[in-house]
């Protein structure tokens, strides 16, 4: 095992988990999570930050909103729920804009 040579400055984890309609936990983030993932990747690319801001689509992050998707941001361990694709720019501004 070897440690990674390079780490991101900011890493967005976006839930794309899908459950059956009758799941007691809800349907999951599914398609909305997919749209959030694409929007975040586009925002990072548009800002020219692909080498230090990473975006990863995940399975369940433990929070299942009734609407939207869940996004976790590291460092800091900040979790957002009910995120929509239109929130990508705001998330980037809050967490990844060069300071």
Secondary structure, 3 states (H helix, E strand, C coil): CCCCCCCCCEEEEEECCCCCCCCCCCCCCHHHHHHHHHHHHHHHHHCCCCCCEEEEEECCCCCCCCCCEEEEEECCCEEEEEECHHHHHHHHHHHCCCC
